C-alpha cells in the first residue's frame, strides 16, 4: 500500500510495520494495534519467546505477524531485521517503530557505574540510531512512510538520579527532530513519543541502588500510569496527523511547558523536590 503523506489513506491503516521491543509493554501494544488496523507486523525483540508470544496474540485475533529476534544494540542484527522484513513484505515497511528500551536509575552522576551508562545507551540510544540509520534510507527511497521513536518525558524532564536514562532519551528526541528535518518533503514523517509513566514491565528487571527511586517509580505507575494500549492508539493517531511530538499525559505536558518557559527555576525545583523526598 502506498501511503499518501498529504492526506487520503491514513498511514497506520493496512500498513506493514516493523516494531522493536515488541515482546511486551508499549512495543506489544503497538504491534497488536497495528494489526488491528489491518497491517502486517514484524515483531522484533531480544527475547525470542516474548516476540513469539506477541505473534501468537496477533494470530489468534486473525492478524498476520512474523517474529524476528534482534538485539538493537548491534547494527548487523538491525540490518538483518530490515532485510528479513523487506523479504516478508515484498517491499520496505510502511512504518518502523524504534521502541526497544530498558530502564535504569537510582545513583548520582559519578556514582552510577560506567557499565550502566554503556548498557543504557547501547539499547535506548544506539538501538534507535541503528534503526534510523538502517530504515530511513529505505523509506526515503520508497517515498513514503513513518518512523516512530520511543523517547520519554525524561528526555526533557532531567530528573535527578536518572542520568543515563535521561541522556539516552534526550538523544532519541534530538535524533528524531534532526531526522524529521532531513526527511521534510520526502513523504516520510517522524514522530517522537514522550510519555511519563506507562504501565509496562520496564522496571521489572531493574535493580535500583536507591529504594526511594524504586518507590517513586512504583507510585507513578499506580497513580498516573496509562495503559500501553492507550499510548499506542494515541501515538498512531498522531502519526496519521503527521505530528512530530506526542506528549500524551497531562503531567508530561506540564513538564514540557515548564522546562521550555522556566528552564532554570524548573531545574532547581526538580533538585529540591528530589532532596525533600528523602
N, C-alpha and C positions, 0 to 999 in steps of 0.2 A: 504494500500500500504506500503510495506516495503521499507524504504529508504536505499540506498547504501551510507555509509559515505565515501567511497573511490572513488566515481565516478559513472558513469552509470546514473540511473534515477536522475533527478535533484530534489533536496529537495523540492523546492517550487512549483512544478507542481503536480497537483492532490493530494495535501497534506491536511489532515484535520488539521484545525488550531483553536486556541483559541486566541482572541485578546482582551485585556483590553483597556479601553478608546476608544472603537470602535464607540462611538456615534458621533464623529466629528474629524476634523483635520487629523493628521497622522494615528491615530487608524482606522478611517473610510477608509482612503486611503489604509492601509494595508489590511483591510477586503475585500474591493472591488477588489484589485489587486489579492489577493489570490484566490478569487472566479473566477476571470477572467482566472486564470491559472488552473482552473478545480477542485479546492478543495472545501470541505465543511467547513463552518466557523461558530464558535460560537462567537457571537458579544456581548461583555460584557461592561457595562458602569454603573456608579452610577445613571445616568439619564435614566430611563427605556424607556422613549419616544424617546430619541435620539438613543438608541440601536435599538429600533424597526424600526426607520426610515432607519437605515443602512441595516437592514434585508430586508426592502421593496425595497430599491435600488438594492440590490443583487438579490432579487427575480424577480424584474422587468426586469433584464438583463438575466434571465434564470438560475441563480445560486441557490445554496442551503445554507441557513443560518438559525440560531436559536439565539434568543436574550435571555440573562440572566442578570438581574440586579445584580450588585455586587459592594460593597464598598471594594476596595482592601486594605484599611487600617484595615480591620477586617479579621483575619485569618480564622474564621469559614465560612465566606462568600466565601473566595477563595477556601476552601476545597469543599464547596457545588458547586462552579463553576466547579471545576475539576471533581467531581462526575457526575454532570449533563452532561458535555461534553463527558465523557467516556461512559455514558449510550447512548447518542445520536449517537456517532460514532461507538459504539460497541467495542471500544478499546481506549487506550490512544491517545491523539492528536499527530500529527507528528511535529507540530510547535506551540510553545507558544510565544506570543509577549506581553511582560510586558510593556505596553505603557502608562497606565493611569498616568496623572500628572497634576500639577497646577503650575502657575507662580506667584511669589510674589517678591517684591523688593522696594527699594527707601530709606530705612533707614540704618544708620550706625549700626555696631555691638554695642550693649549696648543701642541703641535707639529703634530698632525693638522690639516689644513686644514678650515675650516668647510664647504667644499663636500662633503667626505667625510661629515661629520655629516649634512648635508641629504640626501645621496644614500642613506645607510643608513637613516635614519629615514623617508624618503619611502616606501621599499619595505617594510622589515621591520616598522615600526610603523604608519605611516599605511595601508599596504596591508591590515593586519589590522583597523585601526579602520574603514576603509571597508567591509570585508567584513562585520564585525559590525553596523555601522550600517545597511547595506542589507538583509542577510539576516535578522537577528534578529527584526525586526518581522513578517516574512513567516512564519517558523517559529512564532513566538508565536501569530499569528493562526490558523495551521493546528492548533495544539495538540499538536504532536509534532515530533520530530526531534533532530538533534545538530549542534553546531558544534565543530569541532576546530581549534585554533590551534597552529601550529608555533612554539614558543618555542625554548628551548635551555637546557642546563645553564649557559650563560653568563648566563642571567637571574639566577642566584644565585651563580655562581662568581666573578664580578668579577675575572677575570684581568687583570693589567696589560697595557697597550698594545692593549687591545681595547675601549676605552671606548665608542665609538659603537655597536658591535655589542652590547656588554653592555647598554647603556641601552635599545636597541631591543627586545631580548628580555625585559628586565625589565619594560618597558612592556606587552609582549604577555602576560606572565604576570599582571600586575596587572589588565589588561583582562579576561582570562579569568576570574579569580577574582571580579571585580565582576559580570561578566555572568552567571556561574553563580549568584550570589546573587540577581540580579534575575529570573532565569528559574526559580528554585526553585518547584516546584509547577505549572509551566506545561506540563509534558510535554516540554520541550526541555532537553537536557543539554549541558554544555560540558566539553570536555576539552582540557587544555594538555599538549602534548608537549614534554618537556625532555631531549633526548638530549645526549650528548657527541659523539664523533667518529662520523660516518656516511660510508660510502664513496660519496660523490657527487661532482659536479663543481663544488661551491660555491666551491672555491679555484682553479678552472681559470683564470678570467679576473681573478684578484686580483693586483695588484702591491703587494707588501709593501715598505715602506721599509727594514725591518729583516730581513735574511736569517735571523736566529735564529728569528724568529716563524714564517717560512715553513717552516723545517726542523722546528720543533716540531710544526706542523700536519701536515706530511707523516708524521712519526713516529707521531703519534696515529692517523692514518688507517690506517697499516700495521699497528700493533700492537694497537690497541684498537677500531678502527672496526668497526661492524656493518653488514651489508648494508641498503640501504634497504628491501628486500623484508621482512626480518625486523622492521624497525622499523614498517613499515606494518601487518603482521599483528598485532604486539603491541599497537599503538595501537587498531586496530579492535576487537580482542577486549576491550580496556579500555573502549571506548565501549559495547560490549554489556553490560558490567557497571556502567555508569554512573559510571565513575571520573572525577574531576576532574583528577588529576595522573597523568601517565605519565612515569616516570623509568626508562628501560629498561635502562641499563647499570650494572654494579657500581660503576664509578668515579663515575658520576653520582650514585648513591645515597650514596656516601661523601662527596662534596662537599656534597650536600643536607643530610645529617645533621651534618657538621662545621660548616657555616655556621650551622645552626639552634642547635646546642648550644654551640659555642665561637666566636661571631662575631668577637670581637677577635683571639684567637690565630690563627684561620684567616686573617684578612686580613693580619696581619703575616707569617705564614708564606708566603702567596702572594707577597707582595712580595719577601721574602728569597730564595725559590726562584727567582724570575724574575731577580734580580741575580746569583745564584750560577751560573746557566746561561750567563752572558755571558762 
